Amino acid sequence: MEARNARQLERRLKQIGLSEGAIKAAWPQWWSEDADASPSARLELHFSIARKLGIDPRSLLDADGVPRFMWRDEARFKHLSGESDIERSAIASFGRAVAALVVAATPAAPRELATSPQSLRSAILGSQPFVRLVDLLALCWGIGTPTIHLRVFPRVQKRMAAMSVHIAGRGAILLARDAQYPAWAAFHLAHELGHIALGHLGHEAAIVDMQTDTALAASDDTEEQDADRFALEFLTGRPDFSVASDSKSYNAPALAAAVLDASGHLHVEPGTLALCFGFATQKWRIVNSAMRFIYKRKQPVWRVVNQVALRELDFDRIPEDARSYVATILGAA
């Protein structure tokens, strides 16, 4: 098998649906036009990119075949909306490859996550009035479960909300849904923790939650129902938490005032209360407008998540040709 030149390789990667951002991020920094004249350098280029994107390197070198993603059947997808087999394979393989890198860079020994959301909640409420996104992040890193927010995606369409992976004896969580306020990310993170704590992830498996229009999505999937209940109990204290039916008349300022007033005695973060209102009433436009009254300012949630990740990850544990790749994935390159 002879390695193609760089232009041919890039064209082939795009033909299987990989985004330009993912290809660019995976391209090694050591590559140069001069290296394209070296068969050994081209071969190393193929292997380097294949490792980062979760592609079978042999298939990438096969002139007559189609490049194959490494992990196609191991991931279980939730809330699918017509994604093709190759799109699911790209998402699963990309996520699994990224998770392997951040797990390798996590120095903390893995610790078992308690299956009781109430016990996790009680531990946090000992020092905080309610469970916040930063508390969830501290928990994840404290038990050796690396948690990052993807800034590079395998496909142009960013339909994944979050992904939990079991690899090398520990869990890893990849958040993907962009938000300007922390409540959305807190729910997705608590939901993924539920998948891990409840044993939904098999050995070397992954669960991919695709985006839905609401924080809690109606589903006949028992695992999704259980993970939602875990997240609700962790964040609110009750697995069936709901807002009063007479709250449907709120506009955005009134909803913001109500949840800010109630958060203290309910011990529920006000943004989380607003999301519960949205699920009960389906008035998501009001919920989204209320967020700007609840929080003092907008702040891209991915920055908060990845600032913690950059403090916790040991980049010396990552293969040298993948360090800039991980930095780019975190938006830090």
C-alpha positions as CSV (number, residue, x, y, z in Angstrom):
1,M,0.0,0.0,0.0
2,E,1.4,3.4,-1.0
3,A,0.5,6.5,1.0
4,R,-1.2,9.2,-1.1
5,N,0.1,12.7,-1.2
6,A,-1.4,15.3,1.2
7,R,-3.9,16.7,-1.3
8,Q,-5.2,13.3,-2.2
9,L,-5.5,12.4,1.4
10,E,-7.4,15.5,2.3
11,R,-9.8,15.0,-0.6
12,R,-10.4,11.4,0.5
13,L,-11.2,12.5,4.1
14,K,-13.7,15.0,2.8
15,Q,-15.3,12.4,0.6
16,I,-16.3,10.4,3.7
17,G,-18.0,13.4,5.2
18,L,-15.4,14.7,7.6
19,S,-15.5,18.4,8.3
20,E,-12.7,20.7,7.2
21,G,-12.3,21.7,10.8
22,A,-11.7,18.2,12.0
23,I,-9.2,17.5,9.1
24,K,-7.3,20.7,9.8
25,A,-7.1,20.0,13.5
26,A,-5.8,16.5,13.0
27,W,-3.2,17.6,10.5
28,P,0.2,17.3,12.4
29,Q,2.2,20.4,12.9
30,W,5.4,18.8,11.7
31,W,4.0,18.4,8.1
32,S,5.4,20.5,5.3
33,E,5.4,20.6,1.6
34,D,8.9,19.1,1.6
35,A,7.6,16.1,3.6
36,D,5.2,15.3,0.8
37,A,8.1,14.1,-1.3
38,S,9.0,11.4,1.3
39,P,7.0,8.1,1.2
40,S,7.8,7.5,4.9
41,A,6.6,10.9,5.9
42,R,3.4,10.5,3.9
43,L,2.9,7.1,5.6
44,E,3.3,8.7,9.0
45,L,0.9,11.4,8.1
46,H,-1.8,8.8,7.3
47,F,-1.2,7.0,10.6
48,S,-1.2,10.2,12.6
49,I,-4.5,11.4,11.2
50,A,-6.1,8.0,11.4
51,R,-5.3,7.8,15.1
52,K,-6.8,11.2,15.9
53,L,-10.0,10.7,13.9
54,G,-10.7,7.1,14.7
55,I,-10.1,5.7,11.2
56,D,-8.7,2.3,10.4
57,P,-5.3,3.2,9.0
58,R,-5.2,0.2,6.7
59,S,-8.4,1.3,5.0
60,L,-7.0,4.8,4.6
61,L,-4.1,3.4,2.7
62,D,-6.2,1.0,0.6
63,A,-6.4,2.6,-2.9
64,D,-9.4,0.6,-3.9
65,G,-11.4,0.6,-0.7
66,V,-13.4,3.2,1.3
67,P,-11.9,4.5,4.5
68,R,-13.5,2.9,7.5
69,F,-14.1,4.4,10.9
70,M,-12.9,2.2,13.7
71,W,-15.9,2.3,16.0
72,R,-19.2,1.8,14.3
73,D,-21.3,-0.6,16.3
74,E,-20.0,0.0,19.8
75,A,-21.8,3.3,20.4
76,R,-25.5,3.5,21.1
77,F,-27.3,6.6,19.8
78,K,-30.2,8.4,21.5
79,H,-32.7,10.7,19.8
80,L,-31.6,9.9,16.2
81,S,-33.2,12.0,13.5
82,G,-32.2,10.4,10.2
83,E,-28.4,10.3,10.6
84,S,-26.8,7.9,8.2
85,D,-24.6,5.0,9.1
86,I,-21.4,6.8,8.0
87,E,-22.4,9.9,10.0
88,R,-23.0,7.8,13.2
89,S,-19.7,6.0,12.6
90,A,-17.8,9.3,12.2
91,I,-19.3,10.7,15.4
92,A,-18.7,7.6,17.4
93,S,-15.1,7.1,16.1
94,F,-14.1,10.7,16.5
95,G,-15.5,10.8,20.0
96,R,-13.9,7.6,21.0
97,A,-10.5,8.7,19.7
98,V,-10.7,12.1,21.5
99,A,-11.8,10.4,24.7
100,A,-8.8,8.0,24.5
101,L,-6.5,11.1,24.4
102,V,-8.0,13.0,27.3
103,V,-8.2,9.8,29.4
104,A,-4.5,9.2,28.8
105,A,-3.9,12.8,29.9
106,T,-5.9,12.5,33.2
107,P,-3.5,11.9,36.1
108,A,-6.2,11.3,38.8
109,A,-6.9,7.7,39.4
110,P,-10.5,6.7,38.5
111,R,-12.9,6.4,41.4
112,E,-16.3,4.8,41.5
113,L,-19.2,7.1,41.0
114,A,-22.0,6.7,43.5
115,T,-25.2,5.4,42.0
116,S,-27.3,7.6,44.3
117,P,-27.9,11.1,42.9
118,Q,-29.2,12.1,46.3
119,S,-25.8,11.3,48.0
120,L,-23.9,13.3,45.3
121,R,-26.3,16.2,45.8
122,S,-26.0,16.2,49.5
123,A,-22.2,16.3,49.3
124,I,-22.4,19.4,47.2
125,L,-25.1,21.1,49.2
126,G,-22.8,20.9,52.2
127,S,-21.0,23.9,50.8
128,Q,-23.2,25.4,48.1
129,P,-26.9,26.5,48.1
130,F,-27.6,24.5,45.0
131,V,-25.8,22.3,42.4
132,R,-24.0,24.4,39.8
133,L,-22.2,23.5,36.6
134,V,-18.9,24.2,38.2
135,D,-19.8,21.7,41.0
136,L,-20.5,19.0,38.5
137,L,-17.2,19.7,36.8
138,A,-15.4,19.5,40.1
139,L,-17.1,16.1,40.8
140,C,-16.2,14.7,37.4
141,W,-12.5,15.6,37.6
142,G,-12.4,14.6,41.2
143,I,-13.4,11.0,40.4
144,G,-11.1,10.9,37.4
145,T,-13.7,11.3,34.7
146,P,-12.4,13.9,32.2
147,T,-15.0,16.3,30.9
148,I,-14.5,18.6,27.9
149,H,-16.5,20.7,25.5
150,L,-15.8,20.0,21.9
151,R,-14.8,22.9,19.7
152,V,-14.1,20.8,16.7
153,F,-16.7,18.4,15.2
154,P,-16.4,15.5,12.9
155,R,-19.3,16.6,10.7
156,V,-20.3,20.1,9.5
157,Q,-23.7,19.7,11.1
158,K,-23.2,19.7,14.9
159,R,-26.1,17.6,16.0
160,M,-24.6,15.9,19.0
161,A,-25.5,17.2,22.4
162,A,-23.2,15.1,24.5
163,M,-21.4,11.7,24.6
164,S,-20.2,9.5,27.4
165,V,-17.5,6.9,26.8
166,H,-16.1,4.1,28.8
167,I,-12.4,3.5,28.1
168,A,-9.4,2.1,29.9
169,G,-11.4,1.5,33.0
170,R,-12.9,5.0,33.4
171,G,-15.6,7.2,32.0
172,A,-15.1,10.3,29.9
173,I,-17.7,13.0,28.9
174,L,-17.7,15.0,25.8
175,L,-20.2,18.0,25.7
176,A,-21.1,19.4,22.4
177,R,-24.2,21.6,22.6
178,D,-23.2,25.3,22.6
179,A,-24.9,27.6,25.2
180,Q,-24.4,31.0,26.6
181,Y,-25.8,30.1,30.0
182,P,-24.8,27.2,32.3
183,A,-28.1,25.5,33.0
184,W,-28.3,23.6,29.7
185,A,-24.8,22.2,30.0
186,A,-25.4,21.3,33.7
187,F,-28.3,19.2,32.7
188,H,-26.5,17.4,29.8
189,L,-23.5,16.8,32.1
190,A,-25.7,15.4,34.9
191,H,-27.5,13.2,32.4
192,E,-24.2,11.8,31.1
193,L,-23.1,11.2,34.7
194,G,-26.4,9.2,35.1
195,H,-25.4,7.0,32.2
196,I,-22.1,6.3,33.8
197,A,-23.4,5.9,37.4
198,L,-26.2,3.6,36.4
199,G,-24.0,1.3,34.4
200,H,-25.4,2.0,31.0
201,L,-22.0,2.0,29.4
202,G,-20.6,-1.5,28.7
203,H,-17.0,-2.3,28.5
204,E,-15.3,0.0,26.0
205,A,-18.7,1.3,24.9
206,A,-20.2,4.8,24.3
207,I,-23.6,6.5,24.4
208,V,-24.2,9.5,22.1
209,D,-27.1,11.8,23.0
210,M,-28.1,13.8,19.9
211,Q,-29.7,17.2,20.2
212,T,-33.3,17.6,21.0
213,D,-35.5,20.8,21.2
214,T,-35.8,20.5,25.0
215,A,-33.6,19.7,28.0
216,L,-35.8,16.7,28.8
217,A,-37.0,14.8,25.8
218,A,-40.0,12.4,25.8
219,S,-38.6,9.0,25.1
220,D,-39.6,5.3,25.3
221,D,-35.9,4.5,25.9
222,T,-35.6,3.2,29.5
223,E,-31.9,4.3,29.7
224,E,-32.8,7.8,28.7
225,Q,-35.6,8.0,31.2
226,D,-33.4,6.7,34.0
227,A,-30.6,9.2,33.1
228,D,-33.1,12.0,33.0
229,R,-34.4,11.1,36.4
230,F,-30.9,10.8,37.8
231,A,-30.1,14.3,36.4
232,L,-33.3,15.8,37.8
233,E,-32.7,14.3,41.3
234,F,-29.1,15.4,41.3
235,L,-30.0,18.9,40.3
236,T,-33.3,19.4,42.1
237,G,-33.6,16.8,44.8
238,R,-36.5,14.9,43.2
239,P,-36.5,12.6,40.2
240,D,-40.0,13.8,39.3
241,F,-39.4,17.5,40.0
242,S,-41.9,19.8,38.2
243,V,-43.1,23.4,38.5
244,A,-46.6,24.4,39.5
245,S,-49.2,24.4,36.7
246,D,-50.3,28.0,37.6
247,S,-46.8,29.3,36.5
248,K,-47.8,29.1,32.8
249,S,-48.7,32.8,32.7
250,Y,-45.2,34.1,33.3
251,N,-43.4,36.3,30.8
252,A,-39.6,36.3,30.7
253,P,-38.9,38.9,33.4
254,A,-41.6,37.4,35.7
255,L,-40.2,33.9,35.2
256,A,-36.7,35.1,36.0
257,A,-37.8,36.9,39.2
258,A,-39.8,33.8,40.3
259,V,-36.9,31.3,39.9
260,L,-34.4,33.7,41.5
261,D,-36.7,34.0,44.5
262,A,-37.5,30.3,44.7
263,S,-33.9,28.9,44.2
264,G,-32.8,29.6,47.7
265,H,-35.4,27.7,49.6
266,L,-35.7,25.0,47.0
267,H,-31.9,24.6,46.7
268,V,-32.2,24.5,42.9
269,E,-30.1,26.6,40.6
270,P,-32.4,29.3,39.1
271,G,-31.5,28.4,35.5
272,T,-32.4,24.8,36.2
273,L,-35.7,25.9,37.6
274,A,-36.3,27.8,34.3
275,L,-35.6,24.7,32.3
276,C,-38.1,22.8,34.4
277,F,-40.7,25.5,33.6
278,G,-39.8,25.0,29.9
279,F,-40.4,21.3,30.1
280,A,-43.7,21.7,31.9
281,T,-45.1,24.4,29.6
282,Q,-43.1,24.0,26.4
283,K,-42.7,27.8,26.4
284,W,-39.0,27.6,25.4
285,R,-39.0,31.1,23.9
286,I,-39.9,32.6,27.3
287,V,-37.3,30.3,29.0
288,N,-34.5,31.4,26.6
289,S,-35.4,35.1,27.1
290,A,-35.5,34.7,30.9
291,M,-32.0,33.4,31.0
292,R,-30.6,36.9,30.3
293,F,-32.4,38.2,33.4
294,I,-31.3,35.2,35.5
295,Y,-27.6,35.5,34.8
296,K,-25.6,38.7,34.9
297,R,-24.0,38.2,31.6
298,K,-23.6,35.8,28.7
299,Q,-20.6,33.6,28.8
300,P,-19.9,30.7,26.3
301,V,-20.2,27.7,28.5
302,W,-17.5,25.8,26.6
303,R,-14.9,28.3,28.0
304,V,-15.9,27.5,31.5
305,V,-15.8,23.7,30.9
306,N,-12.5,23.8,29.0
307,Q,-10.7,26.2,31.4
308,V,-11.2,23.5,34.0
309,A,-10.0,20.8,31.6
310,L,-6.9,22.7,30.7
311,R,-6.0,23.0,34.4
312,E,-6.6,19.3,35.0
313,L,-5.1,17.6,31.8
314,D,-1.4,16.7,31.8
315,F,-0.4,17.3,28.2
316,D,2.9,15.5,28.7
317,R,0.9,12.3,28.8
318,I,-0.5,12.9,25.3
319,P,1.6,11.6,22.3
320,E,3.6,14.6,21.0
321,D,1.9,14.7,17.6
322,A,-1.5,14.9,19.2
323,R,-1.0,17.6,21.8
324,S,-1.8,20.5,19.4
325,Y,-4.8,18.4,18.3
326,V,-6.2,18.2,21.8
327,A,-5.6,21.9,22.4
328,T,-7.5,22.7,19.2
329,I,-10.4,20.4,20.3
330,L,-10.5,22.5,23.5
331,G,-10.4,25.8,21.7
332,A,-7.0,26.6,23.1
333,A,-4.7,26.3,20.1
